[in-house]
Amino acid sequence: MQTLFFKFTGAPESVHIFTQVGAEPAGRIGSGVVELIAAILLLWPRWSALGAAIALAVMGGAIASHLLILGIVVQEDGGSLFTLACLTAACSAVLLLDGRRSLPVVGKLL
């Protein structure tokens, strides 16, 4: 949820990132909406595994964007956005593994 304010207000950093990956403004707003849905789902125990799965997918895209297009350091941030994406992905993976029984498809795969 931390980055939603920046995505929805069109902060220069967010605009720069999504311009670099060729997805400004639709990608910025679309990913913000998906992140908001994931964050809301994470608040309800019954739906937290689904929220975690969505968050993990979004963070996978963010990590891939950093590694393939943006680089680890974006606009001299010291790699903080990349680090936050990795931490969020790791936490999402733990939540997904913990709640996998609540998702029939994921429960069978894991």
C-alpha positions as CSV (number, residue, x, y, z in Angstrom):
1,M,0.0,0.0,0.0
2,Q,3.0,2.3,0.5
3,T,3.4,3.1,-3.2
4,L,-0.3,3.6,-4.0
5,F,-0.2,7.3,-3.2
6,F,2.6,7.8,-5.6
7,K,1.0,5.8,-8.4
8,F,-2.4,7.4,-8.1
9,T,-1.1,11.0,-7.8
10,G,1.3,10.7,-10.7
11,A,4.4,11.4,-8.6
12,P,7.4,12.1,-10.9
13,E,9.3,8.9,-9.7
14,S,6.3,6.7,-10.6
15,V,5.8,8.4,-14.0
16,H,9.6,8.0,-14.7
17,I,9.5,4.3,-13.9
18,F,6.4,3.5,-16.0
19,T,7.7,5.6,-18.8
20,Q,10.9,3.6,-18.8
21,V,9.0,0.3,-19.1
22,G,6.7,1.8,-21.7
23,A,3.5,1.5,-19.6
24,E,2.7,5.1,-18.6
25,P,0.0,5.9,-17.6
26,A,-2.1,2.8,-18.0
27,G,0.5,0.5,-16.4
28,R,1.0,2.8,-13.4
29,I,-2.7,3.1,-12.7
30,G,-3.5,-0.5,-13.5
31,S,-0.8,-1.9,-11.3
32,G,-1.9,0.5,-8.5
33,V,-5.5,-0.9,-8.8
34,V,-4.2,-4.5,-8.7
35,E,-2.0,-3.7,-5.7
36,L,-4.9,-2.0,-3.9
37,I,-7.0,-5.2,-4.5
38,A,-4.2,-7.3,-3.1
39,A,-3.8,-5.1,-0.1
40,I,-7.6,-5.2,0.7
41,L,-7.6,-9.0,0.3
42,L,-4.7,-9.4,2.7
43,L,-6.8,-7.8,5.5
44,W,-9.2,-10.7,5.6
45,P,-7.8,-14.0,6.7
46,R,-10.1,-16.0,4.4
47,W,-8.8,-14.1,1.4
48,S,-5.3,-13.4,2.5
49,A,-3.8,-16.2,0.4
50,L,-5.4,-14.8,-2.7
51,G,-4.1,-11.3,-1.8
52,A,-0.7,-12.8,-1.3
53,A,-0.8,-14.6,-4.7
54,I,-1.7,-11.4,-6.4
55,A,0.9,-9.4,-4.5
56,L,3.5,-12.0,-5.4
57,A,2.6,-11.8,-9.1
58,V,2.8,-8.0,-9.1
59,M,6.1,-8.0,-7.2
60,G,7.4,-10.6,-9.7
61,G,6.7,-8.1,-12.5
62,A,8.3,-5.3,-10.5
63,I,11.5,-7.4,-9.8
64,A,11.7,-8.4,-13.5
65,S,11.3,-4.8,-14.6
66,H,14.2,-3.8,-12.3
67,L,16.4,-6.6,-13.5
68,L,15.6,-6.3,-17.2
69,I,14.9,-2.7,-17.8
70,L,15.3,-0.2,-15.0
71,G,18.3,-1.5,-13.1
72,I,18.5,-2.0,-9.3
73,V,19.0,1.7,-8.6
74,V,16.4,4.0,-10.0
75,Q,16.9,7.8,-9.9
76,E,19.6,7.4,-7.2
77,D,17.3,5.7,-4.7
78,G,20.1,3.4,-3.6
79,G,18.1,0.4,-4.7
80,S,15.3,0.9,-2.1
81,L,12.4,0.2,-4.5
82,F,14.1,-3.0,-5.7
83,T,14.7,-4.0,-2.0
84,L,11.1,-3.3,-1.1
85,A,9.8,-5.3,-4.0
86,C,12.0,-8.3,-3.0
87,L,10.9,-8.0,0.7
88,T,7.2,-7.8,-0.4
89,A,7.6,-10.8,-2.7
90,A,9.2,-12.8,0.1
91,C,6.5,-11.9,2.6
92,S,3.8,-12.7,0.0
93,A,5.4,-16.1,-0.6
94,V,5.3,-16.9,3.1
95,L,1.7,-15.8,3.4
96,L,0.8,-17.8,0.3
97,L,2.5,-20.9,1.6
98,D,0.8,-20.5,5.0
99,G,-2.7,-20.0,3.5
100,R,-2.4,-22.3,0.5
101,R,-5.2,-24.6,1.8
102,S,-7.7,-21.8,1.3
103,L,-7.0,-21.7,-2.4
104,P,-8.0,-25.0,-4.1
105,V,-5.8,-24.6,-7.1
106,V,-2.8,-23.3,-5.2
107,G,-3.3,-25.9,-2.5
108,K,-3.0,-28.7,-5.0
109,L,0.1,-27.2,-6.6
110,L,2.0,-26.6,-3.3
